[in-house]
Amino acid sequence: MTSAYPDQPRLPLLTVEEARQAVRHLFLLEQLDLSPRGAAAGQLASELARRLPADG
């Protein structure tokens, strides 16, 4: 064995609903922040939204 397991428990993955909520918040940030940072938030939201399941 070349490494040890971490002592701290790992954080759970996001649920689909949590991911959708994050995407909604990123789209809102895009609308409220007209700087390049807001545009980047919108781009990230679009990329993440494409990776989420359509149903649900």
N, CA, C, O and CB atoms as a CASP TS submission, in Angstrom:
PFRMAT TS
TARGET T0000
AUTHOR 0000-0000-0000
METHOD Language model
MODEL 1
PARENT N/A
ATOM      1  N   MET     1       0.840  -1.165   0.000  1.00  0.00           N
ATOM      2  CA  MET     1       0.000   0.000   0.000  1.00  0.00           C
ATOM      3  C   MET     1       0.894   1.240   0.000  1.00  0.00           C
ATOM      4  O   MET     1       1.806   1.360   0.818  1.00  0.00           O
ATOM      5  CB  MET     1      -0.960  -0.009   1.214  1.00  0.00           C
ATOM      6  N   THR     2       0.622   2.151  -0.919  1.00  0.00           N
ATOM      7  CA  THR     2       1.483   3.327  -1.059  1.00  0.00           C
ATOM      8  C   THR     2       0.912   4.575  -0.413  1.00  0.00           C
ATOM      9  O   THR     2       1.632   5.563  -0.271  1.00  0.00           O
ATOM     10  CB  THR     2       1.735   3.598  -2.505  1.00  0.00           C
ATOM     11  N   SER     3      -0.346   4.570  -0.018  1.00  0.00           N
ATOM     12  CA  SER     3      -0.926   5.759   0.608  1.00  0.00           C
ATOM     13  C   SER     3      -1.950   5.341   1.651  1.00  0.00           C
ATOM     14  O   SER     3      -2.374   4.186   1.696  1.00  0.00           O
ATOM     15  CB  SER     3      -1.576   6.681  -0.451  1.00  0.00           C
ATOM     16  N   ALA     4      -2.335   6.275   2.471  1.00  0.00           N
ATOM     17  CA  ALA     4      -3.315   6.011   3.528  1.00  0.00           C
ATOM     18  C   ALA     4      -4.646   6.656   3.150  1.00  0.00           C
ATOM     19  O   ALA     4      -4.692   7.592   2.351  1.00  0.00           O
ATOM     20  CB  ALA     4      -2.813   6.548   4.907  1.00  0.00           C
ATOM     21  N   TYR     5      -5.707   6.151   3.724  1.00  0.00           N
ATOM     22  CA  TYR     5      -7.016   6.752   3.536  1.00  0.00           C
ATOM     23  C   TYR     5      -7.097   8.040   4.339  1.00  0.00           C
ATOM     24  O   TYR     5      -6.501   8.132   5.413  1.00  0.00           O
ATOM     25  CB  TYR     5      -8.138   5.774   3.950  1.00  0.00           C
ATOM     26  N   PRO     6      -7.817   9.030   3.846  1.00  0.00           N
ATOM     27  CA  PRO     6      -7.923  10.285   4.597  1.00  0.00           C
ATOM     28  C   PRO     6      -8.698  10.079   5.907  1.00  0.00           C
ATOM     29  O   PRO     6      -9.602   9.247   5.982  1.00  0.00           O
ATOM     30  CB  PRO     6      -8.613  11.366   3.736  1.00  0.00           C
ATOM     31  N   ASP     7      -8.336  10.834   6.911  1.00  0.00           N
ATOM     32  CA  ASP     7      -9.023  10.742   8.198  1.00  0.00           C
ATOM     33  C   ASP     7     -10.415  11.367   8.150  1.00  0.00           C
ATOM     34  O   ASP     7     -11.348  10.871   8.782  1.00  0.00           O
ATOM     35  CB  ASP     7      -8.195  11.415   9.280  1.00  0.00           C
ATOM     36  N   GLN     8     -10.547  12.447   7.403  1.00  0.00           N
ATOM     37  CA  GLN     8     -11.824  13.148   7.314  1.00  0.00           C
ATOM     38  C   GLN     8     -12.751  12.465   6.315  1.00  0.00           C
ATOM     39  O   GLN     8     -12.299  12.014   5.262  1.00  0.00           O
ATOM     40  CB  GLN     8     -11.604  14.610   6.917  1.00  0.00           C
ATOM     41  N   PRO     9     -14.036  12.383   6.630  1.00  0.00           N
ATOM     42  CA  PRO     9     -14.969  11.809   5.639  1.00  0.00           C
ATOM     43  C   PRO     9     -15.101  12.746   4.440  1.00  0.00           C
ATOM     44  O   PRO     9     -15.000  13.966   4.568  1.00  0.00           O
ATOM     45  CB  PRO     9     -16.368  11.553   6.277  1.00  0.00           C
ATOM     46  N   ARG    10     -15.322  12.158   3.299  1.00  0.00           N
ATOM     47  CA  ARG    10     -15.489  12.956   2.085  1.00  0.00           C
ATOM     48  C   ARG    10     -16.889  13.536   2.032  1.00  0.00           C
ATOM     49  O   ARG    10     -17.840  12.957   2.556  1.00  0.00           O
ATOM     50  CB  ARG    10     -15.212  12.110   0.830  1.00  0.00           C
ATOM     51  N   LEU    11     -16.998  14.689   1.389  1.00  0.00           N
ATOM     52  CA  LEU    11     -18.302  15.320   1.233  1.00  0.00           C
ATOM     53  C   LEU    11     -19.113  14.544   0.200  1.00  0.00           C
ATOM     54  O   LEU    11     -18.550  14.033  -0.767  1.00  0.00           O
ATOM     55  CB  LEU    11     -18.153  16.808   0.815  1.00  0.00           C
ATOM     56  N   PRO    12     -20.427  14.450   0.392  1.00  0.00           N
ATOM     57  CA  PRO    12     -21.253  13.741  -0.590  1.00  0.00           C
ATOM     58  C   PRO    12     -21.359  14.540  -1.889  1.00  0.00           C
ATOM     59  O   PRO    12     -21.170  15.756  -1.902  1.00  0.00           O
ATOM     60  CB  PRO    12     -22.659  13.471  -0.018  1.00  0.00           C
ATOM     61  N   LEU    13     -21.659  13.846  -2.959  1.00  0.00           N
ATOM     62  CA  LEU    13     -21.887  14.504  -4.237  1.00  0.00           C
ATOM     63  C   LEU    13     -23.173  15.303  -4.175  1.00  0.00           C
ATOM     64  O   LEU    13     -24.027  15.049  -3.326  1.00  0.00           O
ATOM     65  CB  LEU    13     -21.939  13.480  -5.382  1.00  0.00           C
ATOM     66  N   LEU    14     -23.315  16.266  -5.071  1.00  0.00           N
ATOM     67  CA  LEU    14     -24.548  17.036  -5.155  1.00  0.00           C
ATOM     68  C   LEU    14     -25.684  16.161  -5.665  1.00  0.00           C
ATOM     69  O   LEU    14     -25.479  15.268  -6.488  1.00  0.00           O
ATOM     70  CB  LEU    14     -24.363  18.258  -6.066  1.00  0.00           C
ATOM     71  N   THR    15     -26.869  16.427  -5.170  1.00  0.00           N
ATOM     72  CA  THR    15     -28.041  15.782  -5.752  1.00  0.00           C
ATOM     73  C   THR    15     -28.380  16.525  -7.046  1.00  0.00           C
ATOM     74  O   THR    15     -27.867  17.617  -7.290  1.00  0.00           O
ATOM     75  CB  THR    15     -29.261  15.782  -4.748  1.00  0.00           C
ATOM     76  N   VAL    16     -29.234  15.940  -7.864  1.00  0.00           N
ATOM     77  CA  VAL    16     -29.643  16.592  -9.110  1.00  0.00           C
ATOM     78  C   VAL    16     -30.354  17.898  -8.790  1.00  0.00           C
ATOM     79  O   VAL    16     -30.134  18.901  -9.468  1.00  0.00           O
ATOM     80  CB  VAL    16     -30.560  15.664  -9.949  1.00  0.00           C
ATOM     81  N   GLU    17     -31.193  17.901  -7.778  1.00  0.00           N
ATOM     82  CA  GLU    17     -31.910  19.127  -7.419  1.00  0.00           C
ATOM     83  C   GLU    17     -30.951  20.212  -6.942  1.00  0.00           C
ATOM     84  O   GLU    17     -31.142  21.384  -7.263  1.00  0.00           O
ATOM     85  CB  GLU    17     -32.951  18.838  -6.335  1.00  0.00           C
ATOM     86  N   GLU    18     -29.933  19.846  -6.189  1.00  0.00           N
ATOM     87  CA  GLU    18     -28.937  20.827  -5.750  1.00  0.00           C
ATOM     88  C   GLU    18     -28.161  21.382  -6.941  1.00  0.00           C
ATOM     89  O   GLU    18     -27.855  22.573  -6.980  1.00  0.00           O
ATOM     90  CB  GLU    18     -27.969  20.194  -4.736  1.00  0.00           C
ATOM     91  N   ALA    19     -27.847  20.539  -7.897  1.00  0.00           N
ATOM     92  CA  ALA    19     -27.138  20.991  -9.096  1.00  0.00           C
ATOM     93  C   ALA    19     -28.012  21.933  -9.917  1.00  0.00           C
ATOM     94  O   ALA    19     -27.522  22.933 -10.442  1.00  0.00           O
ATOM     95  CB  ALA    19     -26.705  19.789  -9.954  1.00  0.00           C
ATOM     96  N   ARG    20     -29.294  21.627 -10.031  1.00  0.00           N
ATOM     97  CA  ARG    20     -30.209  22.513 -10.765  1.00  0.00           C
ATOM     98  C   ARG    20     -30.321  23.862 -10.068  1.00  0.00           C
ATOM     99  O   ARG    20     -30.365  24.900 -10.729  1.00  0.00           O
ATOM    100  CB  ARG    20     -31.606  21.867 -10.895  1.00  0.00           C
ATOM    101  N   GLN    21     -30.366  23.855  -8.750  1.00  0.00           N
ATOM    102  CA  GLN    21     -30.429  25.106  -7.997  1.00  0.00           C
ATOM    103  C   GLN    21     -29.154  25.920  -8.221  1.00  0.00           C
ATOM    104  O   GLN    21     -29.226  27.139  -8.378  1.00  0.00           O
ATOM    105  CB  GLN    21     -30.634  24.825  -6.490  1.00  0.00           C
ATOM    106  N   ALA    22     -28.012  25.279  -8.237  1.00  0.00           N
ATOM    107  CA  ALA    22     -26.756  25.978  -8.500  1.00  0.00           C
ATOM    108  C   ALA    22     -26.766  26.602  -9.895  1.00  0.00           C
ATOM    109  O   ALA    22     -26.303  27.729 -10.074  1.00  0.00           O
ATOM    110  CB  ALA    22     -25.564  25.016  -8.355  1.00  0.00           C
ATOM    111  N   VAL    23     -27.286  25.882 -10.874  1.00  0.00           N
ATOM    112  CA  VAL    23     -27.378  26.407 -12.243  1.00  0.00           C
ATOM    113  C   VAL    23     -28.296  27.627 -12.268  1.00  0.00           C
ATOM    114  O   VAL    23     -27.982  28.621 -12.923  1.00  0.00           O
ATOM    115  CB  VAL    23     -27.900  25.315 -13.221  1.00  0.00           C
ATOM    116  N   ARG    24     -29.431  27.563 -11.560  1.00  0.00           N
ATOM    117  CA  ARG    24     -30.339  28.715 -11.507  1.00  0.00           C
ATOM    118  C   ARG    24     -29.641  29.932 -10.899  1.00  0.00           C
ATOM    119  O   ARG    24     -29.801  31.052 -11.382  1.00  0.00           O
ATOM    120  CB  ARG    24     -31.602  28.367 -10.692  1.00  0.00           C
ATOM    121  N   HIS    25     -28.870  29.706  -9.843  1.00  0.00           N
ATOM    122  CA  HIS    25     -28.166  30.814  -9.204  1.00  0.00           C
ATOM    123  C   HIS    25     -27.099  31.402 -10.133  1.00  0.00           C
ATOM    124  O   HIS    25     -26.902  32.616 -10.161  1.00  0.00           O
ATOM    125  CB  HIS    25     -27.525  30.348  -7.891  1.00  0.00           C
ATOM    126  N   LEU    26     -26.421  30.553 -10.881  1.00  0.00           N
ATOM    127  CA  LEU    26     -25.415  31.046 -11.825  1.00  0.00           C
ATOM    128  C   LEU    26     -26.057  31.866 -12.939  1.00  0.00           C
ATOM    129  O   LEU    26     -25.508  32.891 -13.346  1.00  0.00           O
ATOM    130  CB  LEU    26     -24.629  29.876 -12.424  1.00  0.00           C
ATOM    131  N   PHE    27     -27.217  31.426 -13.439  1.00  0.00           N
ATOM    132  CA  PHE    27     -27.920  32.207 -14.461  1.00  0.00           C
ATOM    133  C   PHE    27     -28.376  33.550 -13.889  1.00  0.00           C
ATOM    134  O   PHE    27     -28.321  34.567 -14.581  1.00  0.00           O
ATOM    135  CB  PHE    27     -29.133  31.419 -15.009  1.00  0.00           C
ATOM    136  N   LEU    28     -28.821  33.561 -12.644  1.00  0.00           N
ATOM    137  CA  LEU    28     -29.218  34.814 -12.001  1.00  0.00           C
ATOM    138  C   LEU    28     -28.018  35.744 -11.855  1.00  0.00           C
ATOM    139  O   LEU    28     -28.128  36.945 -12.100  1.00  0.00           O
ATOM    140  CB  LEU    28     -29.850  34.538 -10.622  1.00  0.00           C
ATOM    141  N   LEU    29     -26.886  35.199 -11.461  1.00  0.00           N
ATOM    142  CA  LEU    29     -25.671  35.992 -11.355  1.00  0.00           C
ATOM    143  C   LEU    29     -25.303  36.611 -12.701  1.00  0.00           C
ATOM    144  O   LEU    29     -24.862  37.758 -12.770  1.00  0.00           O
ATOM    145  CB  LEU    29     -24.518  35.132 -10.835  1.00  0.00           C
ATOM    146  N   GLU    30     -25.488  35.839 -13.765  1.00  0.00           N
ATOM    147  CA  GLU    30     -25.204  36.351 -15.111  1.00  0.00           C
ATOM    148  C   GLU    30     -26.059  37.575 -15.409  1.00  0.00           C
ATOM    149  O   GLU    30     -25.572  38.544 -15.991  1.00  0.00           O
ATOM    150  CB  GLU    30     -25.451  35.258 -16.172  1.00  0.00           C
ATOM    151  N   GLN    31     -27.336  37.541 -15.014  1.00  0.00           N
ATOM    152  CA  GLN    31     -28.242  38.655 -15.277  1.00  0.00           C
ATOM    153  C   GLN    31     -27.921  39.873 -14.421  1.00  0.00           C
ATOM    154  O   GLN    31     -28.088  41.008 -14.867  1.00  0.00           O
ATOM    155  CB  GLN    31     -29.673  38.225 -15.038  1.00  0.00           C
ATOM    156  N   LEU    32     -27.462  39.644 -13.198  1.00  0.00           N
ATOM    157  CA  LEU    32     -27.225  40.747 -12.269  1.00  0.00           C
ATOM    158  C   LEU    32     -25.836  41.370 -12.412  1.00  0.00           C
ATOM    159  O   LEU    32     -25.651  42.547 -12.103  1.00  0.00           O
ATOM    160  CB  LEU    32     -27.413  40.265 -10.857  1.00  0.00           C
ATOM    161  N   ASP    33     -24.885  40.608 -12.866  1.00  0.00           N
ATOM    162  CA  ASP    33     -23.500  41.075 -12.983  1.00  0.00           C
ATOM    163  C   ASP    33     -23.161  41.200 -14.462  1.00  0.00           C
ATOM    164  O   ASP    33     -22.968  40.201 -15.154  1.00  0.00           O
ATOM    165  CB  ASP    33     -22.503  40.102 -12.259  1.00  0.00           C
ATOM    166  N   LEU    34     -23.092  42.429 -14.931  1.00  0.00           N
ATOM    167  CA  LEU    34     -22.858  42.662 -16.362  1.00  0.00           C
ATOM    168  C   LEU    34     -21.378  42.686 -16.727  1.00  0.00           C
ATOM    169  O   LEU    34     -21.018  43.014 -17.858  1.00  0.00           O
ATOM    170  CB  LEU    34     -23.496  43.966 -16.779  1.00  0.00           C
ATOM    171  N   SER    35     -20.532  42.344 -15.780  1.00  0.00           N
ATOM    172  CA  SER    35     -19.097  42.284 -16.038  1.00  0.00           C
ATOM    173  C   SER    35     -18.745  40.942 -16.689  1.00  0.00           C
ATOM    174  O   SER    35     -19.606  40.073 -16.832  1.00  0.00           O
ATOM    175  CB  SER    35     -18.293  42.485 -14.723  1.00  0.00           C
ATOM    176  N   PRO    36     -17.496  40.779 -17.076  1.00  0.00           N
ATOM    177  CA  PRO    36     -17.066  39.480 -17.620  1.00  0.00           C
ATOM    178  C   PRO    36     -17.283  38.326 -16.637  1.00  0.00           C
ATOM    179  O   PRO    36     -17.475  37.184 -17.057  1.00  0.00           O
ATOM    180  CB  PRO    36     -15.593  39.543 -18.007  1.00  0.00           C
ATOM    181  N   ARG    37     -17.255  38.610 -15.358  1.00  0.00           N
ATOM    182  CA  ARG    37     -17.501  37.561 -14.358  1.00  0.00           C
ATOM    183  C   ARG    37     -18.937  37.039 -14.467  1.00  0.00           C
ATOM    184  O   ARG    37     -19.171  35.839 -14.331  1.00  0.00           O
ATOM    185  CB  ARG    37     -17.234  38.100 -12.928  1.00  0.00           C
ATOM    186  N   GLY    38     -19.888  37.926 -14.710  1.00  0.00           N
ATOM    187  CA  GLY    38     -21.270  37.493 -14.909  1.00  0.00           C
ATOM    188  C   GLY    38     -21.424  36.655 -16.164  1.00  0.00           C
ATOM    189  O   GLY    38     -22.143  35.656 -16.172  1.00  0.00           O
ATOM    190  N   ALA    39     -20.750  37.064 -17.216  1.00  0.00           N
ATOM    191  CA  ALA    39     -20.787  36.278 -18.462  1.00  0.00           C
ATOM    192  C   ALA    39     -20.179  34.903 -18.239  1.00  0.00           C
ATOM    193  O   ALA    39     -20.681  33.912 -18.769  1.00  0.00           O
ATOM    194  CB  ALA    39     -20.035  37.012 -19.598  1.00  0.00           C
ATOM    195  N   ALA    40     -19.115  34.829 -17.468  1.00  0.00           N
ATOM    196  CA  ALA    40     -18.489  33.533 -17.171  1.00  0.00           C
ATOM    197  C   ALA    40     -19.437  32.657 -16.358  1.00  0.00           C
ATOM    198  O   ALA    40     -19.486  31.444 -16.558  1.00  0.00           O
ATOM    199  CB  ALA    40     -17.159  33.731 -16.407  1.00  0.00           C
ATOM    200  N   ALA    41     -20.183  33.261 -15.450  1.00  0.00           N
ATOM    201  CA  ALA    41     -21.160  32.498 -14.667  1.00  0.00           C
ATOM    202  C   ALA    41     -22.230  31.914 -15.584  1.00  0.00           C
ATOM    203  O   ALA    41     -22.644  30.768 -15.404  1.00  0.00           O
ATOM    204  CB  ALA    41     -21.810  33.390 -13.583  1.00  0.00           C
ATOM    205  N   GLY    42     -22.675  32.687 -16.554  1.00  0.00           N
ATOM    206  CA  GLY    42     -23.655  32.192 -17.509  1.00  0.00           C
ATOM    207  C   GLY    42     -23.118  31.065 -18.364  1.00  0.00           C
ATOM    208  O   GLY    42     -23.827  30.099 -18.643  1.00  0.00           O
ATOM    209  N   GLN    43     -21.871  31.182 -18.780  1.00  0.00           N
ATOM    210  CA  GLN    43     -21.243  30.119 -19.566  1.00  0.00           C
ATOM    211  C   GLN    43     -21.136  28.834 -18.755  1.00  0.00           C
ATOM    212  O   GLN    43     -21.435  27.748 -19.251  1.00  0.00           O
ATOM    213  CB  GLN    43     -19.853  30.556 -20.048  1.00  0.00           C
ATOM    214  N   LEU    44     -20.708  28.968 -17.505  1.00  0.00           N
ATOM    215  CA  LEU    44     -20.613  27.796 -16.633  1.00  0.00           C
ATOM    216  C   LEU    44     -21.988  27.176 -16.411  1.00  0.00           C
ATOM    217  O   LEU    44     -22.129  25.954 -16.433  1.00  0.00           O
ATOM    218  CB  LEU    44     -19.977  28.177 -15.283  1.00  0.00           C
ATOM    219  N   ALA    45     -22.997  28.009 -16.198  1.00  0.00           N
ATOM    220  CA  ALA    45     -24.359  27.505 -16.005  1.00  0.00           C
ATOM    221  C   ALA    45     -24.821  26.717 -17.223  1.00  0.00           C
ATOM    222  O   ALA    45     -25.423  25.652 -17.085  1.00  0.00           O
ATOM    223  CB  ALA    45     -25.330  28.664 -15.726  1.00  0.00           C
ATOM    224  N   SER    46     -24.540  27.235 -18.413  1.00  0.00           N
ATOM    225  CA  SER    46     -24.939  26.533 -19.637  1.00  0.00           C
ATOM    226  C   SER    46     -24.250  25.178 -19.752  1.00  0.00           C
ATOM    227  O   SER    46     -24.881  24.180 -20.099  1.00  0.00           O
ATOM    228  CB  SER    46     -24.619  27.384 -20.865  1.00  0.00           C
ATOM    229  N   GLU    47     -22.955  25.151 -19.461  1.00  0.00           N
ATOM    230  CA  GLU    47     -22.218  23.894 -19.535  1.00  0.00           C
ATOM    231  C   GLU    47     -22.727  22.870 -18.520  1.00  0.00           C
ATOM    232  O   GLU    47     -22.882  21.690 -18.835  1.00  0.00           O
ATOM    233  CB  GLU    47     -20.736  24.147 -19.313  1.00  0.00           C
ATOM    234  N   LEU    48     -22.985  23.343 -17.297  1.00  0.00           N
ATOM    235  CA  LEU    48     -23.496  22.429 -16.274  1.00  0.00           C
ATOM    236  C   LEU    48     -24.905  21.946 -16.602  1.00  0.00           C
ATOM    237  O   LEU    48     -25.222  20.775 -16.394  1.00  0.00           O
ATOM    238  CB  LEU    48     -23.487  23.110 -14.909  1.00  0.00           C
ATOM    239  N   ALA    49     -25.743  22.830 -17.107  1.00  0.00           N
ATOM    240  CA  ALA    49     -27.128  22.459 -17.430  1.00  0.00           C
ATOM    241  C   ALA    49     -27.171  21.357 -18.485  1.00  0.00           C
ATOM    242  O   ALA    49     -28.036  20.482 -18.434  1.00  0.00           O
ATOM    243  CB  ALA    49     -27.913  23.687 -17.923  1.00  0.00           C
ATOM    244  N   ARG    50     -26.245  21.396 -19.438  1.00  0.00           N
ATOM    245  CA  ARG    50     -26.214  20.351 -20.469  1.00  0.00           C
ATOM    246  C   ARG    50     -25.840  18.989 -19.893  1.00  0.00           C
ATOM    247  O   ARG    50     -26.154  17.961 -20.492  1.00  0.00           O
ATOM    248  CB  ARG    50     -25.229  20.727 -21.571  1.00  0.00           C
ATOM    249  N   ARG    51     -25.182  18.967 -18.752  1.00  0.00           N
ATOM    250  CA  ARG    51     -24.738  17.700 -18.151  1.00  0.00           C
ATOM    251  C   ARG    51     -25.793  17.107 -17.221  1.00  0.00           C
ATOM    252  O   ARG    51     -25.654  15.964 -16.786  1.00  0.00           O
ATOM    253  CB  ARG    51     -23.436  17.910 -17.381  1.00  0.00           C
ATOM    254  N   LEU    52     -26.843  17.863 -16.909  1.00  0.00           N
ATOM    255  CA  LEU    52     -27.887  17.359 -16.007  1.00  0.00           C
ATOM    256  C   LEU    52     -28.918  16.546 -16.777  1.00  0.00           C
ATOM    257  O   LEU    52     -29.165  16.810 -17.954  1.00  0.00           O
ATOM    258  CB  LEU    52     -28.577  18.523 -15.270  1.00  0.00           C
ATOM    259  N   PRO    53     -29.517  15.566 -16.127  1.00  0.00           N
ATOM    260  CA  PRO    53     -30.585  14.814 -16.798  1.00  0.00           C
ATOM    261  C   PRO    53     -31.769  15.727 -17.126  1.00  0.00           C
ATOM    262  O   PRO    53     -32.091  16.642 -16.368  1.00  0.00           O
ATOM    263  CB  PRO    53     -31.052  13.633 -15.913  1.00  0.00           C
ATOM    264  N   ALA    54     -32.399  15.469 -18.247  1.00  0.00           N
ATOM    265  CA  ALA    54     -33.519  16.312 -18.693  1.00  0.00           C
ATOM    266  C   ALA    54     -34.783  16.052 -17.881  1.00  0.00           C
ATOM    267  O   ALA    54     -35.564  16.976 -17.652  1.00  0.00           O
ATOM    268  CB  ALA    54     -33.802  16.074 -20.177  1.00  0.00           C
ATOM    269  N   ASP    55     -34.994  14.844 -17.453  1.00  0.00           N
ATOM    270  CA  ASP    55     -36.223  14.532 -16.713  1.00  0.00           C
ATOM    271  C   ASP    55     -36.011  14.773 -15.221  1.00  0.00           C
ATOM    272  O   ASP    55     -34.880  14.860 -14.742  1.00  0.00           O
ATOM    273  CB  ASP    55     -36.662  13.064 -16.965  1.00  0.00           C
ATOM    274  N   GLY    56     -37.112  14.877 -14.509  1.00  0.00           N
ATOM    275  CA  GLY    56     -36.988  15.001 -13.076  1.00  0.00           C
ATOM    276  C   GLY    56     -37.710  16.143 -12.575  1.00  0.00           C
ATOM    277  O   GLY    56     -37.709  16.395 -11.370  1.00  0.00           O
TER
END
